[in-house]
């Protein structure tokens, strides 16, 4: 597995994550990158922006891009519900911390995933692009997807016409 895809497992303690749902799937983000969970708020669509990050929100006086991971995982767009939330994360982009909002149909819980339950995405049978998945983790009869956020957002930060290189 490429180095950037290996989660930061803590020996004997696993990986603390925030689990959330998109459609019928369960995803997880490393708890350390989560800054806040927000109720839905006014969203401003950005004309001409990539559909994955086609809107912005005003988060504490800062304009923050709002991303919807559904498109990257081939999922249908869904309307907002009473359970819909925005998860504000902080990711390093070109060496600088950047706030990004992620839409979620629901936020589930903070949980600990174990390295022994994790596997690479299979070559056959997975319906998502493998390069969008860091790993899959078995948890209580379910499969939790850890998305590869640096790879997903790298294509949005590369200048037009230049190839995207993710380290």
C-alpha positions in Angstrom: 0.0 0.0 0.0 1.5 3.5 -0.8 2.7 5.2 2.3 0.1 8.0 2.3 -2.7 5.4 2.3 -1.6 3.8 5.5 -3.7 5.1 8.4 -1.9 6.2 11.6 -2.7 3.1 13.6 -1.7 3.4 17.3 -0.3 0.0 18.4 -2.7 -1.7 20.7 -5.1 1.2 20.6 -6.2 1.3 17.0 -7.3 4.4 15.1 -9.8 6.9 16.6 -12.2 8.0 13.9 -15.5 9.8 13.4 -17.9 7.6 11.4 -20.6 9.1 9.2 -23.0 8.0 6.6 -23.5 8.8 2.9 -26.5 6.9 1.6 -26.3 3.3 2.9 -22.5 3.4 3.3 -20.4 4.1 6.4 -17.3 6.2 6.1 -14.7 7.3 8.7 -12.3 10.2 9.1 -9.4 10.2 11.5 -10.6 12.0 14.5 -7.5 14.2 14.6 -8.5 16.0 11.4 -12.1 16.8 12.5 -12.5 20.4 13.7 -16.2 20.7 14.2 -19.6 19.1 13.3 -22.2 21.6 12.1 -25.9 21.6 11.5 -26.7 22.5 7.9 -26.3 26.2 7.2 -26.7 28.4 4.2 -24.6 27.1 1.3 -23.4 29.2 -1.6 -23.0 27.4 -5.0 -19.9 28.4 -6.9 -20.5 28.6 -10.7 -18.0 26.6 -12.7 -16.5 24.8 -9.7 -15.8 21.1 -9.7 -19.0 19.3 -8.6 -17.2 17.6 -5.8 -16.5 21.0 -4.2 -19.0 23.1 -5.9 -20.1 25.2 -2.9 -18.8 27.2 0.0 -20.0 28.0 3.5 -19.2 30.9 5.9 -17.5 29.1 8.9 -16.8 31.6 11.7 -16.1 34.4 9.2 -14.0 32.3 6.9 -15.1 31.1 3.4 -14.6 27.3 3.5 -15.1 25.0 0.5 -17.9 22.5 0.9 -17.2 19.0 -0.6 -19.6 16.2 -1.3 -17.8 12.9 -1.6 -20.8 11.1 -3.2 -19.6 11.9 -6.8 -16.1 10.5 -6.1 -17.7 7.2 -4.9 -20.3 7.0 -7.7 -23.2 7.7 -5.4 -26.4 9.5 -6.3 -26.9 13.0 -5.0 -29.5 13.2 -2.2 -31.5 16.0 -0.6 -30.8 17.3 2.9 -32.6 15.8 5.9 -32.9 16.6 9.5 -29.9 14.4 10.1 -27.6 16.0 7.5 -24.5 17.6 8.9 -21.3 19.4 7.7 -18.1 17.9 9.1 -15.3 20.6 9.1 -11.9 19.0 8.7 -8.4 20.4 8.4 -6.0 18.9 5.8 -2.6 19.8 4.7 -2.6 21.1 1.1 0.8 22.0 -0.4 2.1 22.1 3.2 -0.5 24.5 4.5 -3.5 23.6 6.7 -6.8 24.0 4.8 -10.3 23.9 6.3 -12.8 21.9 4.2 -16.4 21.1 4.9 -17.7 17.7 4.0 -21.5 17.0 3.7 -22.8 13.9 5.5 -26.2 12.4 5.6 -25.7 11.6 9.2 -22.9 11.6 11.8 -22.7 8.3 13.7 -20.1 8.2 16.4 -16.5 8.4 17.5 -15.1 4.9 17.4 -11.8 3.0 17.4 -10.9 0.9 14.4 -8.3 -1.9 14.7 -5.5 -2.4 12.2 -6.2 -6.2 12.2 -9.7 -5.5 10.8 -8.4 -3.4 7.9 -7.7 -4.4 4.3 -6.9 -2.8 1.0 -9.8 -2.3 -1.3 -10.1 -5.4 -3.5 -9.1 -5.3 -7.1 -12.4 -6.9 -8.2 -15.9 -6.3 -6.9 -15.6 -2.8 -5.4 -17.8 -0.3 -7.0 -15.6 2.8 -6.2 -12.3 3.8 -7.7 -9.6 2.1 -5.6 -7.5 5.2 -5.6 -10.2 7.0 -3.5 -10.0 4.4 -0.7 -7.2 4.2 1.9 -8.6 1.0 3.3 -11.7 -0.9 4.3 -12.3 -1.9 7.9 -14.6 -4.7 9.1 -16.6 -3.5 12.1 -19.5 -5.4 13.6 -20.7 -7.0 10.4 -20.3 -3.8 8.5 -17.6 -2.4 6.3 -16.3 1.1 7.0 -14.6 3.0 4.2 -11.6 5.3 5.0 -11.5 7.6 2.0 -8.1 8.8 0.7 -8.8 12.5 1.1 -5.4 13.8 -0.1 -5.9 11.9 -3.4 -9.5 13.1 -3.7 -8.6 16.8 -3.1 -5.3 16.8 -5.0 -7.1 16.9 -8.4 -9.0 20.0 -7.2 -5.8 21.9 -6.3 -3.6 21.1 -9.3 -3.3 24.0 -11.9 -5.3 23.3 -15.1 -3.4 21.1 -17.5 -0.8 19.9 -15.0 -0.8 16.2 -13.8 -1.8 15.5 -10.2 1.0 13.9 -8.1 0.0 12.6 -4.7 2.8 11.6 -2.3 
